[in-house]
C-alpha cells in the first residue's frame, strides 16, 4: 500500500501532462486571513512585524537601515524562506517512475518577501520608491534562483486577501523557484514561439502596438510601460502591465524600469481599489524560463487578477473561462476610478 509523502515532491499527471506539487507542509500553515474589509480576529503576534523576527526562518535578504542587524528590526523589506514551503531547498530533482506514474523530488525554493514593516500597509499604499524596492528585491531573488542549475522557472506572485489565498494579513509577496516549467508558462512559450516563426514578430509587441492604436482596452501608459485589459480576458477586470521595450526576462529589468513599473503598478492597484471596492487579488510576474534571457518571441509582464467570482464547474471541467465583464468595459471603468464601486461579477 502506498503511503503519502512526508517531504515535498512533484508528480506528473499522466493524462494532462501537468506537474502538480504535493506539499505536506502547506497543510500546516495558518488559516487564511479574513477579507480586507473584515477586522482581524485576536491572535498571536504577527510574525512579519518588526520585533517578531524570531517567528520566521532566518532572513536570506533584506533592505535595511545602516547599522541594523540581520533578523532584527531596522528593515524596510525582508526576505525569508516560507515556513510552510511548497518546495525544499535541499537535494536534487531526481526523477523516478512507477509504472505509468512519474515523480520528482520537490526541490526548489519558496520565499516570502515582507514588503513593509507597517502591518496595515497594502502595497499600493507604499511610496513609489518603496514599491520599486520591493520589485528590486523580487528581481534580485529571481536572479539568484535562476542561477541555480536545479531551477527551471521562477515566479514572483502576490496573494492579497483571503479569497486570493493569503494566510497572513501583513502584506507580502512570494516567490517560487521550481525544477520544472509549469504548464501555463510552457503553453505561453510554445504558442508565442509558434506565432513568431509564423509572423516574425513577438505577439506581445504586436498586441501592445494594436492596443496603443485602438485605445479601447488601454488603462494607462507612460514612457516605459502600458496597462491594459487583455482582449481575451479570462477574468473580470483582469489587467496586464507590459514593458514597451521588448525583453523576455524580468531578471533583466534595470532599476529605472523598476521605478517606472512601481509607479504604474501602484496606480493600477489604486484604480482597482477605488473602482471595485478594495478587492482581493493575485498578481503574477510571468517571465522567460531560468537562464533563457533573450527570447525574441516572449515578453515578460505582470498579470493582475481581482477575485470577484469563483470558478464554476464549466471552468474546472474544460479549462475554458467565462468572463461576464467585457474587457472594453473593464478598461473604461478602471480609467475612471472615481465612479461608484461596481458589483462583483457573477
N, C-alpha and C positions, 0 to 999 in steps of 0.2 A: 504493500500500500504506500502511495506517495505521500510525503509529509510536506507541509508548507515551508517555504524558505525562511530562515531567520536572518538573512542578510539581503541587501538589495540585489535584484537581478533583472535582466531584460529577457522577455520571452517573445518569440516571433509567432504571430498568428498565421497558421499555415493556409488559411482561407483568404484573408485580405492582404497578407504580406506585410502587415504593420508590426512595428515593435511596440510592446507595452511594458512599462516599468512596474515591477512588483516591488513595493517599498514598505516593508512591515513597520518601520519606524514612523511613517507618516500617520499611522493609525493611533499613535500615542501623543500626537500634538494636541494643543488646547482646542476646545470647541470654537467655531467661528465667532468673531466679534459681532455684536449687534449692528444693524444697519446704521449709517452715519447719523440719521435723524433720531435714533433711539439712545437715551442716556446709557452710559456704560454701567454695568452691574458692579457692585462692590466685589473686590477680589484681592489677590496678592499684588505685589509690586510689579510694575511694568518692566520686563527685562530689557527693554530698549531705551529706557530713560537714564540720564546721567546719574551716577551713583549706584546703579544696579548692574554694572558691567560683569560682576561675578556670576550673574544669572545666565550669561551667554557663553559659548565657547570662546577661547582667546581670539582676538581680532587678527585678521590677516592683512588689513589695510585700513587707513583712516586719513582724514584731513583734520589736522589738529592745530590748536593754538601753540605758539612757540613755548617750549618748556614743559608741556604736558606729557604725561607718561602713557604708554600703551595700556589698554584695559583699565583706564581711569577717566574721570571727567576731563573736559577740555577739548573734546572732539566736536566737529561740525557735521561730518559724515563718517560713518563707521561701517566696516565690512566684517562679518563673522560667518563662519560655517553655520549652515542651518542645523539647529539642534535635532531636528526631526528630518534628516536628509533623505531625499529620494534616491541618492546615489552615494557610493562610498569613494573616498579619495585614495584608498589603499588597494593595491593589487593590479592585475592586468585584465583586460576584457577578453578572457578566454571563452571560446565558443564550444558548445557541446551539443550533440544530437541524441535524441531518444526516440527512435522510430521516426514518425512524421514530424516530431517536435524539434525545435531548435531553441537554445537558450544561450545567454551570455551573462557573465558576472556583471553586476550593476556597478561598474567603475565609472567615475567621473567626478563632478563637483556640484554642490548645491549651496549657494551662499545667499546671505541676506545683506542688503545694503540699507542701513538705517539712515534715512535721508536727513534727519534733523534731530537735535536734542530736545526740541519742543514736542511734547506729547501730542498736542492737538493740532499741529501744523500740517495741513494737507499739502501735497507737492505744489499745487497751483498757487498756494498762498505764500510760498517762499519767495524772496527776492530772486530776480532772474539770475544773478551771479551764483546764488546757492544752487539753483536748479542746474545750471551749467556745471557746477562742481559735482553734483550727483551723476550727471551724464558722463563727465570725465572719468569718474570712478568706475562706472559701468564699462566704459571703453577700455580702461586700463586692466580691469579684471578679465574682460573678454580677450584682450591681447595675451594676458598671462596664460589663460587656459588654452587658447588656440595654439600656443607654442608647445603644448603637451602632446606628444605623438599618439597618446591613447584617445585623445579627444577629436571627434569629427565635427561637432556642431555646438555652438554656444548661443543660448537665448536669454537675453535680459528681458524681464517682464515684471509687471506690477498688477497686483490684485487689490482693488480699493473697495472695501465694504464686504459685508457677509455674503451677499448674492454673487459677488465676484470671486469668492473663495478665500478672503482674508481671514486669518485666525488670530491676528493681533491688531488692536485698534491703532497703535502707534504706526504712522505712515512709513512704509518701507517698500523697496523694490527687491526683486530676487534675480538670481542668475543660475541657470542650469547648463552645465557642460556635459555633453553626452558622447558615448563612444559610437553612436550611430547617427545618421542623418534622418530626422523624423519624417514621417510620410508627407506632412503638409509642405515642409521645406523641399523634400525631394520632388514632389509633384510640381511645385512652383518652378524649381530649377529646370526640370525636364521640359515643361511647356515653354518657358522663356527661351531655352536653348533651341527648341524646335522652331519657334517663330523667328528667332534670329537667323537661323540657317535659311529660312524661307524668305524673309524680307530684308535681311541685312541690317536690321535695326533693333535696338533694345525696346521691348514692349513697354517698359515703364517710361522711357524717354518719349515714345510716341504718345502714350497716354497723357503725360504732362503737357506736351505741345497741344494736343486736342483740347484738354480742359482749360488751358490758358486762353485759347481762342474762343471756345464755346461760352465759358463763364457760368454755365448752367449749374454745375456742381462744385464750383470753386467757393471755398470758405474764406481763405486768407492766403496771402503770399508776401514774401519780401525778396531781397536780392539773392537769397540762398535757398529758401525752402518754399514749398507750396503745401497747403492743407486743403483737402478735397473730400467729398463724399464719392466713393468709387462707383462707377457706372453700374456694376453688378453687385451692389452692397448685399451682403448676407444678412446683416442685422440692421435694425432701425438705428439711424444716426451713426452708423459706423463711419469712422473718419481715418484717412491716411495722411501722413505727413512725409513728404519725399524731398530729398535734396535736388535742386535744379541741375547740379553738376553730376554727370554720370560717375558713380562709384559703387562697386559691388559689395564692399565690406565696411560695416560700421567701425571696425578697428582702424580704418584708415582716416577717420574723421579727425580734423585738426581742431585746436581749441577755439579758433574763430568760428568754425562751423558749429561747434557745440554751444557757443554763446548764442548764435542765431537760432539753433534748434530749441534751446531753452526758452527763448522769447516766444516763438510761435507755439511750442507745446504748452507753455503756461497759459497763453491767451486762448488756445483752443479748449483746454480743460475748464477755464473760467467761463467760456461761452456755453459749454455743455452744462456746467453747474447752474448757470442762470436760466438757460432755456429748458432744462429737463429736471429742475428742482433737485440738484445735488445727487445725481445717480451714482450707484455703484458702477465700477467699470474695470476693464482689463486693458492694459496696453502692452504691446509686444514690439521688440525691435528685431525685424527679420533681416538677416544678413547672409552673405555667402558662407559656405562651409569653412571650417578652420583651415588656415593656410592657403585658401584659394581667394586671393585678394584682388584679382584683376580679371574678372569675368566680363566680357563685352556684352553678354545677354542678361545680366542680372543687376539689380539696383536696390541697395539697402533702403529700408523705410520703416516707419513707425505705424502700427495699426492700433487704433483706439476703439474699443467696443463697449458702449454703455450697456448695462444689464437691465433692460426694460421688459423683457419677456423670457419665458423658459422655452427650451426646445421641446417640440411635440413629437409624437410617435412617428410622423412622416419624416421629420428631420433625422431622427435616430435611425429609422429604418432604411432611408435612401441615401443619406449624406447630402441631400439637396436641401436648400434653405427657402423658407417663405418669409419675405420681408414685407410688412404691412405699410411701411413708410417709404415712398419713392425717394431715391437719393437727391433728386432735384428739390423736393420739398424739405428734406432734412437740411440741405445746404442753405436754403433760404432762411430757415429758422435759426440756424447757427450763425448766419451772417448778421442776424438781428436779435441778439440775446436779451434785449430789453423787453421783448414780448413776454407775456404771461407764460408760466411753465405749462408745457404740453402734457397731456395724459400719457401713461405708459402704452406702448404698442401691445396689442393683443395677439 
